[in-house]
């Protein structure tokens, strides 16, 4: 898996538009908002199995054309927004490809069971002693 920024940048497309928020008149003139689009199925960076896994895990991030969409409009500079968007895409893809650790079922040890039962007996005896003392 060659998941680096430079490899990804060859396969993504950008759309830019004017962004809201801070920036004064700059906001009205400069297209600093970046919308990054990435086609999982058309990518050469992933195997077929990885593509299926990504499509399943990122299903709610896909737009109607089946492209992964990452939008960034936090910075005033288009370049910085592109950088942030590509970083988010890398993070998104690496998280989606991570396989969760298999949970190994464990048993409660005999010592722990014995300690719990012993504790219950002591507690029960304490309650029982209270009954006897008050029944006079």
N, CA, C and O atoms as a GROMACS GRO file, in nm:
protein
  544
    1UNK      N    1   0.085  -0.119   0.000
    1UNK     CA    2   0.000   0.000   0.000
    1UNK      C    3   0.089   0.124   0.000
    1UNK      O    4   0.164   0.147   0.094
    2UNK      N    5   0.080   0.202  -0.105
    2UNK     CA    6   0.163   0.323  -0.118
    2UNK      C    7   0.080   0.446  -0.086
    2UNK      O    8   0.055   0.529  -0.174
    3UNK      N    9   0.038   0.458   0.038
    3UNK     CA   10  -0.053   0.566   0.075
    3UNK      C   11   0.027   0.687   0.125
    3UNK      O   12   0.045   0.706   0.245
    4UNK      N   13   0.073   0.767   0.031
    4UNK     CA   14   0.144   0.890   0.067
    4UNK      C   15   0.071   1.007   0.002
    4UNK      O   16  -0.009   0.989  -0.090
    5UNK      N   17   0.101   1.127   0.052
    5UNK     CA   18   0.035   1.246  -0.003
    5UNK      C   19   0.064   1.261  -0.152
    5UNK      O   20  -0.027   1.289  -0.231
    6UNK      N   21   0.190   1.240  -0.190
    6UNK     CA   22   0.227   1.262  -0.331
    6UNK      C   23   0.157   1.162  -0.423
    6UNK      O   24   0.113   1.199  -0.532
    7UNK      N   25   0.146   1.036  -0.380
    7UNK     CA   26   0.076   0.936  -0.462
    7UNK      C   27  -0.072   0.966  -0.472
    7UNK      O   28  -0.133   0.950  -0.578
    8UNK      N   29  -0.131   1.011  -0.360
    8UNK     CA   30  -0.273   1.043  -0.360
    8UNK      C   31  -0.304   1.165  -0.446
    8UNK      O   32  -0.406   1.169  -0.514
    9UNK      N   33  -0.214   1.265  -0.444
    9UNK     CA   34  -0.240   1.388  -0.518
    9UNK      C   35  -0.252   1.364  -0.668
    9UNK      O   36  -0.317   1.440  -0.739
   10UNK      N   37  -0.189   1.257  -0.716
   10UNK     CA   38  -0.200   1.224  -0.858
   10UNK      C   39  -0.340   1.175  -0.894
   10UNK      O   40  -0.382   1.183  -1.010
   11UNK      N   41  -0.412   1.124  -0.795
   11UNK     CA   42  -0.542   1.061  -0.822
   11UNK      C   43  -0.663   1.140  -0.771
   11UNK      O   44  -0.776   1.096  -0.787
   12UNK      N   45  -0.640   1.256  -0.710
   12UNK     CA   46  -0.753   1.334  -0.660
   12UNK      C   47  -0.781   1.452  -0.752
   12UNK      O   48  -0.694   1.498  -0.825
   13UNK      N   49  -0.906   1.499  -0.747
   13UNK     CA   50  -0.941   1.621  -0.818
   13UNK      C   51  -0.990   1.721  -0.716
   13UNK      O   52  -1.047   1.685  -0.613
   14UNK      N   53  -0.968   1.847  -0.745
   14UNK     CA   54  -1.007   1.954  -0.654
   14UNK      C   55  -1.112   2.041  -0.720
   14UNK      O   56  -1.109   2.064  -0.841
   15UNK      N   57  -1.205   2.087  -0.640
   15UNK     CA   58  -1.299   2.191  -0.682
   15UNK      C   59  -1.280   2.305  -0.584
   15UNK      O   60  -1.269   2.281  -0.464
   16UNK      N   61  -1.276   2.426  -0.632
   16UNK     CA   62  -1.260   2.539  -0.541
   16UNK      C   63  -1.381   2.631  -0.555
   16UNK      O   64  -1.442   2.643  -0.661
   17UNK      N   65  -1.412   2.696  -0.444
   17UNK     CA   66  -1.522   2.791  -0.445
   17UNK      C   67  -1.497   2.895  -0.338
   17UNK      O   68  -1.405   2.881  -0.257
   18UNK      N   69  -1.578   2.999  -0.338
   18UNK     CA   70  -1.560   3.102  -0.238
   18UNK      C   71  -1.612   3.052  -0.104
   18UNK      O   72  -1.718   2.990  -0.095
   19UNK      N   73  -1.535   3.080  -0.002
   19UNK     CA   74  -1.564   3.030   0.131
   19UNK      C   75  -1.628   3.138   0.215
   19UNK      O   76  -1.603   3.257   0.196
   20UNK      N   77  -1.712   3.097   0.310
   20UNK     CA   78  -1.768   3.192   0.404
   20UNK      C   79  -1.672   3.212   0.519
   20UNK      O   80  -1.560   3.162   0.515
   21UNK      N   81  -1.714   3.282   0.621
   21UNK     CA   82  -1.632   3.296   0.739
   21UNK      C   83  -1.540   3.416   0.736
   21UNK      O   84  -1.561   3.509   0.658
   22UNK      N   85  -1.437   3.412   0.820
   22UNK     CA   86  -1.349   3.528   0.836
   22UNK      C   87  -1.265   3.553   0.711
   22UNK      O   88  -1.243   3.462   0.631
   23UNK      N   89  -1.220   3.674   0.697
   23UNK     CA   90  -1.134   3.707   0.584
   23UNK      C   91  -1.171   3.840   0.521
   23UNK      O   92  -1.102   3.885   0.430
   24UNK      N   93  -1.276   3.902   0.566
   24UNK     CA   94  -1.315   4.034   0.514
   24UNK      C   95  -1.350   4.029   0.367
   24UNK      O   96  -1.416   3.935   0.321
   25UNK      N   97  -1.306   4.132   0.293
   25UNK     CA   98  -1.337   4.136   0.150
   25UNK      C   99  -1.269   4.024   0.074
   25UNK      O  100  -1.313   3.987  -0.034
   26UNK      N  101  -1.160   3.970   0.131
   26UNK     CA  102  -1.088   3.860   0.069
   26UNK      C  103  -1.182   3.743   0.041
   26UNK      O  104  -1.170   3.675  -0.060
   27UNK      N  105  -1.277   3.721   0.132
   27UNK     CA  106  -1.372   3.611   0.119
   27UNK      C  107  -1.455   3.626  -0.008
   27UNK      O  108  -1.486   3.527  -0.074
   28UNK      N  109  -1.490   3.749  -0.042
   28UNK     CA  110  -1.576   3.772  -0.158
   28UNK      C  111  -1.501   3.760  -0.290
   28UNK      O  112  -1.564   3.747  -0.395
   29UNK      N  113  -1.369   3.764  -0.287
   29UNK     CA  114  -1.292   3.766  -0.412
   29UNK      C  115  -1.218   3.636  -0.442
   29UNK      O  116  -1.205   3.597  -0.558
   30UNK      N  117  -1.170   3.567  -0.337
   30UNK     CA  118  -1.079   3.455  -0.357
   30UNK      C  119  -1.150   3.322  -0.331
   30UNK      O  120  -1.225   3.308  -0.235
   31UNK      N  121  -1.127   3.226  -0.419
   31UNK     CA  122  -1.185   3.092  -0.401
   31UNK      C  123  -1.092   3.009  -0.315
   31UNK      O  124  -1.004   2.939  -0.365
   32UNK      N  125  -1.112   3.017  -0.184
   32UNK     CA  126  -1.021   2.946  -0.094
   32UNK      C  127  -1.079   2.815  -0.042
   32UNK      O  128  -1.004   2.732   0.010
   33UNK      N  129  -1.207   2.794  -0.056
   33UNK     CA  130  -1.269   2.670  -0.010
   33UNK      C  131  -1.232   2.558  -0.107
   33UNK      O  132  -1.243   2.574  -0.229
   34UNK      N  133  -1.188   2.445  -0.053
   34UNK     CA  134  -1.143   2.334  -0.137
   34UNK      C  135  -1.231   2.212  -0.112
   34UNK      O  136  -1.257   2.174   0.002
   35UNK      N  137  -1.275   2.152  -0.222
   35UNK     CA  138  -1.352   2.028  -0.215
   35UNK      C  139  -1.270   1.923  -0.288
   35UNK      O  140  -1.251   1.931  -0.409
   36UNK      N  141  -1.221   1.824  -0.214
   36UNK     CA  142  -1.136   1.721  -0.271
   36UNK      C  143  -1.223   1.600  -0.306
   36UNK      O  144  -1.305   1.557  -0.224
   37UNK      N  145  -1.205   1.546  -0.424
   37UNK     CA  146  -1.281   1.428  -0.468
   37UNK      C  147  -1.184   1.316  -0.502
   37UNK      O  148  -1.085   1.337  -0.573
   38UNK      N  149  -1.213   1.196  -0.451
   38UNK     CA  150  -1.125   1.080  -0.474
   38UNK      C  151  -1.210   0.960  -0.514
   38UNK      O  152  -1.305   0.925  -0.445
   39UNK      N  153  -1.173   0.898  -0.626
   39UNK     CA  154  -1.245   0.782  -0.677
   39UNK      C  155  -1.174   0.656  -0.628
   39UNK      O  156  -1.064   0.625  -0.672
   40UNK      N  157  -1.239   0.585  -0.538
   40UNK     CA  158  -1.179   0.463  -0.482
   40UNK      C  159  -1.164   0.356  -0.590
   40UNK      O  160  -1.058   0.295  -0.603
   41UNK      N  161  -1.270   0.334  -0.667
   41UNK     CA  162  -1.269   0.227  -0.767
   41UNK      C  163  -1.172   0.254  -0.881
   41UNK      O  164  -1.121   0.159  -0.941
   42UNK      N  165  -1.145   0.380  -0.912
   42UNK     CA  166  -1.054   0.413  -1.021
   42UNK      C  167  -0.910   0.426  -0.976
   42UNK      O  168  -0.822   0.457  -1.057
   43UNK      N  169  -0.884   0.403  -0.849
   43UNK     CA  170  -0.749   0.421  -0.795
   43UNK      C  171  -0.659   0.303  -0.828
   43UNK      O  172  -0.703   0.188  -0.833
   44UNK      N  173  -0.532   0.334  -0.851
   44UNK     CA  174  -0.432   0.229  -0.876
   44UNK      C  175  -0.350   0.199  -0.752
   44UNK      O  176  -0.262   0.113  -0.754
   45UNK      N  177  -0.379   0.269  -0.642
   45UNK     CA  178  -0.302   0.252  -0.519
   45UNK      C  179  -0.346   0.133  -0.436
   45UNK      O  180  -0.273   0.087  -0.348
   46UNK      N  181  -0.468   0.083  -0.462
   46UNK     CA  182  -0.524  -0.021  -0.377
   46UNK      C  183  -0.555  -0.147  -0.456
   46UNK      O  184  -0.582  -0.142  -0.576
   47UNK      N  185  -0.552  -0.262  -0.386
   47UNK     CA  186  -0.591  -0.388  -0.448
   47UNK      C  187  -0.743  -0.394  -0.452
   47UNK      O  188  -0.811  -0.310  -0.393
   48UNK      N  189  -0.797  -0.492  -0.522
   48UNK     CA  190  -0.943  -0.505  -0.533
   48UNK      C  191  -1.007  -0.528  -0.396
   48UNK      O  192  -1.112  -0.472  -0.366
   49UNK      N  193  -0.942  -0.610  -0.313
   49UNK     CA  194  -0.994  -0.636  -0.178
   49UNK      C  195  -0.998  -0.508  -0.096
   49UNK      O  196  -1.096  -0.482  -0.026
   50UNK      N  197  -0.892  -0.428  -0.105
   50UNK     CA  198  -0.885  -0.302  -0.031
   50UNK      C  199  -0.992  -0.206  -0.080
   50UNK      O  200  -1.052  -0.133  -0.001
   51UNK      N  201  -1.016  -0.205  -0.211
   51UNK     CA  202  -1.118  -0.116  -0.268
   51UNK      C  203  -1.257  -0.152  -0.215
   51UNK      O  204  -1.336  -0.064  -0.182
   52UNK      N  205  -1.286  -0.282  -0.206
   52UNK     CA  206  -1.414  -0.327  -0.153
   52UNK      C  207  -1.428  -0.286  -0.007
   52UNK      O  208  -1.532  -0.237   0.036
   53UNK      N  209  -1.320  -0.307   0.070
   53UNK     CA  210  -1.319  -0.271   0.212
   53UNK      C  211  -1.342  -0.121   0.231
   53UNK      O  212  -1.420  -0.079   0.315
   54UNK      N  213  -1.271  -0.040   0.150
   54UNK     CA  214  -1.285   0.105   0.158
   54UNK      C  215  -1.427   0.149   0.121
   54UNK      O  216  -1.485   0.234   0.188
   55UNK      N  217  -1.482   0.090   0.016
   55UNK     CA  218  -1.617   0.126  -0.027
   55UNK      C  219  -1.720   0.096   0.081
   55UNK      O  220  -1.814   0.173   0.101
   56UNK      N  221  -1.700  -0.016   0.151
   56UNK     CA  222  -1.793  -0.052   0.258
   56UNK      C  223  -1.780   0.042   0.377
   56UNK      O  224  -1.880   0.094   0.428
   57UNK      N  225  -1.655   0.065   0.421
   57UNK     CA  226  -1.634   0.145   0.541
   57UNK      C  227  -1.662   0.293   0.521
   57UNK      O  228  -1.704   0.361   0.614
   58UNK      N  229  -1.638   0.343   0.400
   58UNK     CA  230  -1.656   0.486   0.373
   58UNK      C  231  -1.786   0.513   0.299
   58UNK      O  232  -1.800   0.616   0.234
   59UNK      N  233  -1.881   0.422   0.309
   59UNK     CA  234  -2.007   0.432   0.236
   59UNK      C  235  -2.080   0.564   0.263
   59UNK      O  236  -2.136   0.624   0.171
   60UNK      N  237  -2.080   0.609   0.390
   60UNK     CA  238  -2.151   0.732   0.422
   60UNK      C  239  -2.071   0.857   0.385
   60UNK      O  240  -2.123   0.968   0.397
   61UNK      N  241  -1.946   0.842   0.342
   61UNK     CA  242  -1.866   0.956   0.298
   61UNK      C  243  -1.870   0.974   0.146
   61UNK      O  244  -1.818   1.072   0.094
   62UNK      N  245  -1.932   0.879   0.075
   62UNK     CA  246  -1.936   0.886  -0.072
   62UNK      C  247  -2.049   0.978  -0.117
   62UNK      O  248  -2.157   0.980  -0.057
   63UNK      N  249  -2.023   1.054  -0.224
   63UNK     CA  250  -2.130   1.137  -0.281
   63UNK      C  251  -2.209   1.055  -0.383
   63UNK      O  252  -2.184   0.936  -0.399
   64UNK      N  253  -2.302   1.118  -0.452
   64UNK     CA  254  -2.390   1.041  -0.543
   64UNK      C  255  -2.315   0.980  -0.661
   64UNK      O  256  -2.363   0.885  -0.723
   65UNK      N  257  -2.196   1.034  -0.692
   65UNK     CA  258  -2.115   0.978  -0.802
   65UNK      C  259  -2.022   0.867  -0.754
   65UNK      O  260  -1.948   0.809  -0.834
   66UNK      N  261  -2.026   0.836  -0.624
   66UNK     CA  262  -1.940   0.731  -0.571
   66UNK      C  263  -1.799   0.777  -0.539
   66UNK      O  264  -1.708   0.695  -0.531
   67UNK      N  265  -1.779   0.906  -0.522
   67UNK     CA  266  -1.647   0.961  -0.491
   67UNK      C  267  -1.641   1.000  -0.344
   67UNK      O  268  -1.739   1.047  -0.286
   68UNK      N  269  -1.523   0.979  -0.284
   68UNK     CA  270  -1.503   1.025  -0.146
   68UNK      C  271  -1.484   1.176  -0.152
   68UNK      O  272  -1.406   1.226  -0.232
   69UNK      N  273  -1.555   1.246  -0.066
   69UNK     CA  274  -1.555   1.391  -0.069
   69UNK      C  275  -1.502   1.445   0.064
   69UNK      O  276  -1.553   1.411   0.170
   70UNK      N  277  -1.399   1.531   0.056
   70UNK     CA  278  -1.344   1.595   0.175
   70UNK      C  279  -1.346   1.745   0.149
   70UNK      O  280  -1.289   1.793   0.051
   71UNK      N  281  -1.410   1.820   0.237
   71UNK     CA  282  -1.423   1.964   0.219
   71UNK      C  283  -1.343   2.035   0.328
   71UNK      O  284  -1.350   1.998   0.445
   72UNK      N  285  -1.268   2.138   0.288
   72UNK     CA  286  -1.191   2.215   0.385
   72UNK      C  287  -1.201   2.362   0.350
   72UNK      O  288  -1.167   2.403   0.238
   73UNK      N  289  -1.247   2.443   0.445
   73UNK     CA  290  -1.254   2.587   0.421
   73UNK      C  291  -1.209   2.665   0.545
   73UNK      O  292  -1.252   2.778   0.569
   74UNK      N  293  -1.121   2.602   0.623
   74UNK     CA  294  -1.079   2.662   0.750
   74UNK      C  295  -0.978   2.775   0.733
   74UNK      O  296  -0.982   2.875   0.806
   75UNK      N  297  -0.889   2.760   0.637
   75UNK     CA  298  -0.781   2.858   0.619
   75UNK      C  299  -0.820   2.963   0.515
   75UNK      O  300  -0.913   2.944   0.436
   76UNK      N  301  -0.746   3.074   0.515
   76UNK     CA  302  -0.771   3.178   0.416
   76UNK      C  303  -0.702   3.146   0.284
   76UNK      O  304  -0.736   3.202   0.180
   77UNK      N  305  -0.605   3.056   0.290
   77UNK     CA  306  -0.527   3.024   0.170
   77UNK      C  307  -0.578   2.894   0.107
   77UNK      O  308  -0.601   2.794   0.176
   78UNK      N  309  -0.593   2.896  -0.024
   78UNK     CA  310  -0.639   2.777  -0.096
   78UNK      C  311  -0.537   2.664  -0.082
   78UNK      O  312  -0.573   2.548  -0.067
   79UNK      N  313  -0.409   2.700  -0.089
   79UNK     CA  314  -0.302   2.600  -0.078
   79UNK      C  315  -0.309   2.526   0.056
   79UNK      O  316  -0.300   2.403   0.060
   80UNK      N  317  -0.325   2.601   0.165
   80UNK     CA  318  -0.333   2.539   0.298
   80UNK      C  319  -0.457   2.450   0.309
   80UNK      O  320  -0.452   2.343   0.371
   81UNK      N  321  -0.567   2.494   0.250
   81UNK     CA  322  -0.689   2.412   0.252
   81UNK      C  323  -0.669   2.283   0.174
   81UNK      O  324  -0.719   2.177   0.213
   82UNK      N  325  -0.595   2.290   0.062
   82UNK     CA  326  -0.566   2.168  -0.016
   82UNK      C  327  -0.481   2.073   0.067
   82UNK      O  328  -0.506   1.952   0.069
   83UNK      N  329  -0.382   2.126   0.136
   83UNK     CA  330  -0.295   2.044   0.220
   83UNK      C  331  -0.374   1.975   0.331
   83UNK      O  332  -0.358   1.856   0.357
   84UNK      N  333  -0.460   2.052   0.397
   84UNK     CA  334  -0.542   1.996   0.505
   84UNK      C  335  -0.636   1.888   0.452
   84UNK      O  336  -0.655   1.784   0.515
   85UNK      N  337  -0.694   1.914   0.336
   85UNK     CA  338  -0.788   1.818   0.277
   85UNK      C  339  -0.718   1.687   0.243
   85UNK      O  340  -0.773   1.580   0.268
   86UNK      N  341  -0.598   1.695   0.187
   86UNK     CA  342  -0.526   1.572   0.150
   86UNK      C  343  -0.482   1.496   0.276
   86UNK      O  344  -0.482   1.373   0.277
   87UNK      N  345  -0.444   1.570   0.381
   87UNK     CA  346  -0.409   1.505   0.508
   87UNK      C  347  -0.529   1.431   0.567
   87UNK      O  348  -0.516   1.320   0.618
   88UNK      N  349  -0.646   1.494   0.559
   88UNK     CA  350  -0.768   1.430   0.610
   88UNK      C  351  -0.800   1.304   0.531
   88UNK      O  352  -0.843   1.204   0.587
   89UNK      N  353  -0.780   1.312   0.399
   89UNK     CA  354  -0.807   1.195   0.314
   89UNK      C  355  -0.713   1.080   0.350
   89UNK      O  356  -0.757   0.965   0.359
   90UNK      N  357  -0.584   1.110   0.369
   90UNK     CA  358  -0.488   1.007   0.408
   90UNK      C  359  -0.531   0.942   0.539
   90UNK      O  360  -0.529   0.820   0.552
   91UNK      N  361  -0.569   1.024   0.636
   91UNK     CA  362  -0.612   0.975   0.766
   91UNK      C  363  -0.738   0.888   0.753
   91UNK      O  364  -0.748   0.781   0.814
   92UNK      N  365  -0.831   0.935   0.672
   92UNK     CA  366  -0.956   0.864   0.649
   92UNK      C  367  -0.930   0.725   0.588
   92UNK      O  368  -0.987   0.626   0.632
   93UNK      N  369  -0.845   0.721   0.486
   93UNK     CA  370  -0.817   0.595   0.417
   93UNK      C  371  -0.738   0.499   0.505
   93UNK      O  372  -0.766   0.379   0.506
   94UNK      N  373  -0.639   0.550   0.580
   94UNK     CA  374  -0.561   0.460   0.665
   94UNK      C  375  -0.647   0.402   0.776
   94UNK      O  376  -0.634   0.284   0.810
   95UNK      N  377  -0.735   0.484   0.835
   95UNK     CA  378  -0.824   0.432   0.940
   95UNK      C  379  -0.919   0.327   0.885
   95UNK      O  380  -0.948   0.227   0.951
   96UNK      N  381  -0.968   0.350   0.763
   96UNK     CA  382  -1.063   0.255   0.704
   96UNK      C  383  -0.996   0.122   0.672
   96UNK      O  384  -1.061   0.018   0.672
   97UNK      N  385  -0.866   0.124   0.644
   97UNK     CA  386  -0.796   0.001   0.608
   97UNK      C  387  -0.742  -0.076   0.728
   97UNK      O  388  -0.702  -0.191   0.714
   98UNK      N  389  -0.742  -0.014   0.846
   98UNK     CA  390  -0.693  -0.083   0.965
   98UNK      C  391  -0.790  -0.193   1.004
   98UNK      O  392  -0.911  -0.173   1.011
   99UNK      N  393  -0.733  -0.310   1.030
   99UNK     CA  394  -0.818  -0.422   1.073
   99UNK      C  395  -0.824  -0.420   1.225
   99UNK      O  396  -0.720  -0.410   1.291
  100UNK      N  397  -0.944  -0.429   1.282
  100UNK     CA  398  -0.954  -0.428   1.428
  100UNK      C  399  -0.891  -0.554   1.487
  100UNK      O  400  -0.895  -0.661   1.426
  101UNK      N  401  -0.834  -0.540   1.607
  101UNK     CA  402  -0.772  -0.655   1.673
  101UNK      C  403  -0.880  -0.757   1.708
  101UNK      O  404  -0.991  -0.721   1.749
  102UNK      N  405  -0.845  -0.884   1.693
  102UNK     CA  406  -0.939  -0.991   1.726
  102UNK      C  407  -0.943  -1.005   1.878
  102UNK      O  408  -0.840  -1.015   1.943
  103UNK      N  409  -1.063  -1.006   1.932
  103UNK     CA  410  -1.078  -1.017   2.077
  103UNK      C  411  -1.063  -1.162   2.119
  103UNK      O  412  -1.131  -1.251   2.067
  104UNK      N  413  -0.972  -1.184   2.213
  104UNK     CA  414  -0.952  -1.318   2.264
  104UNK      C  415  -1.038  -1.334   2.389
  104UNK      O  416  -1.018  -1.261   2.486
  105UNK      N  417  -1.132  -1.427   2.388
  105UNK     CA  418  -1.215  -1.444   2.507
  105UNK      C  419  -1.131  -1.494   2.625
  105UNK      O  420  -1.047  -1.582   2.608
  106UNK      N  421  -1.153  -1.437   2.742
  106UNK     CA  422  -1.076  -1.477   2.860
  106UNK      C  423  -1.171  -1.531   2.966
  106UNK      O  424  -1.290  -1.500   2.966
  107UNK      N  425  -1.116  -1.610   3.055
  107UNK     CA  426  -1.196  -1.667   3.164
  107UNK      C  427  -1.155  -1.601   3.294
  107UNK      O  428  -1.043  -1.553   3.309
  108UNK      N  429  -1.248  -1.598   3.387
  108UNK     CA  430  -1.218  -1.547   3.520
  108UNK      C  431  -1.137  -1.654   3.592
  108UNK      O  432  -1.176  -1.771   3.593
  109UNK      N  433  -1.026  -1.615   3.651
  109UNK     CA  434  -0.937  -1.713   3.715
  109UNK      C  435  -1.002  -1.771   3.841
  109UNK      O  436  -1.092  -1.712   3.900
  110UNK      N  437  -0.954  -1.889   3.879
  110UNK     CA  438  -1.008  -1.958   3.997
  110UNK      C  439  -0.986  -1.874   4.123
  110UNK      O  440  -1.074  -1.868   4.209
  111UNK      N  441  -0.871  -1.810   4.133
  111UNK     CA  442  -0.840  -1.729   4.251
  111UNK      C  443  -0.939  -1.614   4.266
  111UNK      O  444  -0.983  -1.582   4.377
  112UNK      N  445  -0.974  -1.551   4.154
  112UNK     CA  446  -1.067  -1.438   4.157
  112UNK      C  447  -1.206  -1.488   4.196
  112UNK      O  448  -1.275  -1.424   4.276
  113UNK      N  449  -1.247  -1.602   4.139
  113UNK     CA  450  -1.378  -1.659   4.174
  113UNK      C  451  -1.383  -1.692   4.324
  113UNK      O  452  -1.482  -1.661   4.391
  114UNK      N  453  -1.277  -1.755   4.374
  114UNK     CA  454  -1.272  -1.794   4.516
  114UNK      C  455  -1.277  -1.670   4.605
  114UNK      O  456  -1.346  -1.670   4.708
  115UNK      N  457  -1.205  -1.566   4.566
  115UNK     CA  458  -1.203  -1.443   4.646
  115UNK      C  459  -1.343  -1.380   4.650
  115UNK      O  460  -1.387  -1.332   4.754
  116UNK      N  461  -1.412  -1.381   4.537
  116UNK     CA  462  -1.546  -1.324   4.530
  116UNK      C  463  -1.642  -1.402   4.619
  116UNK      O  464  -1.721  -1.343   4.693
  117UNK      N  465  -1.636  -1.534   4.611
  117UNK     CA  466  -1.725  -1.617   4.693
  117UNK      C  467  -1.695  -1.600   4.842
  117UNK      O  468  -1.786  -1.596   4.925
  118UNK      N  469  -1.566  -1.589   4.874
  118UNK     CA  470  -1.526  -1.568   5.012
  118UNK      C  471  -1.581  -1.435   5.064
  118UNK      O  472  -1.629  -1.426   5.177
  119UNK      N  473  -1.573  -1.334   4.982
  119UNK     CA  474  -1.624  -1.201   5.015
  119UNK      C  475  -1.775  -1.206   5.038
  119UNK      O  476  -1.827  -1.144   5.131
  120UNK      N  477  -1.845  -1.283   4.952
  120UNK     CA  478  -1.990  -1.297   4.967
  120UNK      C  479  -2.025  -1.367   5.098
  120UNK      O  480  -2.121  -1.330   5.166
  121UNK      N  481  -1.946  -1.469   5.134
  121UNK     CA  482  -1.971  -1.541   5.259
  121UNK      C  483  -1.953  -1.449   5.379
  121UNK      O  484  -2.034  -1.449   5.471
  122UNK      N  485  -1.846  -1.370   5.377
  122UNK     CA  486  -1.821  -1.276   5.487
  122UNK      C  487  -1.935  -1.176   5.499
  122UNK      O  488  -1.982  -1.146   5.609
  123UNK      N  489  -1.978  -1.124   5.385
  123UNK     CA  490  -2.085  -1.025   5.382
  123UNK      C  491  -2.215  -1.085   5.436
  123UNK      O  492  -2.287  -1.022   5.513
  124UNK      N  493  -2.243  -1.208   5.394
  124UNK     CA  494  -2.363  -1.281   5.437
  124UNK      C  495  -2.358  -1.305   5.588
  124UNK      O  496  -2.459  -1.289   5.658
  125UNK      N  497  -2.241  -1.345   5.638
  125UNK     CA  498  -2.224  -1.372   5.781
  125UNK      C  499  -2.246  -1.243   5.861
  125UNK      O  500  -2.308  -1.246   5.968
  126UNK      N  501  -2.195  -1.133   5.811
  126UNK     CA  502  -2.212  -1.004   5.878
  126UNK      C  503  -2.360  -0.970   5.890
  126UNK      O  504  -2.405  -0.928   5.997
  127UNK      N  505  -2.435  -0.989   5.784
  127UNK     CA  506  -2.579  -0.960   5.786
  127UNK      C  507  -2.652  -1.055   5.882
  127UNK      O  508  -2.741  -1.015   5.957
  128UNK      N  509  -2.610  -1.182   5.878
  128UNK     CA  510  -2.672  -1.282   5.964
  128UNK      C  511  -2.649  -1.249   6.112
  128UNK      O  512  -2.738  -1.264   6.195
  129UNK      N  513  -2.528  -1.204   6.142
  129UNK     CA  514  -2.496  -1.165   6.280
  129UNK      C  515  -2.583  -1.049   6.327
  129UNK      O  516  -2.621  -1.044   6.444
  130UNK      N  517  -2.614  -0.959   6.240
  130UNK     CA  518  -2.701  -0.846   6.276
  130UNK      C  519  -2.839  -0.895   6.315
  130UNK      O  520  -2.898  -0.843   6.410
  131UNK      N  521  -2.892  -0.993   6.243
  131UNK     CA  522  -3.025  -1.048   6.272
  131UNK      C  523  -3.029  -1.111   6.411
  131UNK      O  524  -3.123  -1.089   6.488
  132UNK      N  525  -2.927  -1.186   6.442
  132UNK     CA  526  -2.923  -1.259   6.570
  132UNK      C  527  -2.918  -1.161   6.686
  132UNK      O  528  -2.987  -1.180   6.786
  133UNK      N  529  -2.837  -1.057   6.676
  133UNK     CA  530  -2.821  -0.961   6.785
  133UNK      C  531  -2.949  -0.883   6.811
  133UNK      O  532  -2.974  -0.846   6.926
  134UNK      N  533  -3.030  -0.857   6.710
  134UNK     CA  534  -3.149  -0.775   6.725
  134UNK      C  535  -3.274  -0.855   6.755
  134UNK      O  536  -3.380  -0.796   6.780
  135UNK      N  537  -3.267  -0.986   6.754
  135UNK     CA  538  -3.387  -1.066   6.776
  135UNK      C  539  -3.417  -1.091   6.923
  135UNK      O  540  -3.511  -1.165   6.954
  136UNK      N  541  -3.343  -1.033   7.015
  136UNK     CA  542  -3.362  -1.052   7.159
  136UNK      C  543  -3.493  -1.004   7.207
  136UNK      O  544  -3.523  -1.014   7.326
   0.00000   0.00000   0.00000
